[in-house]
């Protein structure tokens, strides 16, 4: 059984970010974000886990 943590460790950290215990997203596909959710370029909205929101905000602010 492969868990998300293992998959996340295989992905390039600069291109992917874990935003929830169930989701890893490609950073360049994020259109907008808040502390509660991320909207992808496809229009899909994904929840952001509480423990990941600060890291998400920091990472995306540093990308600008």
Order of alpha helices (4+ residues) and beta strands (2+ residues): alpha-beta-beta-beta-beta-beta-alpha
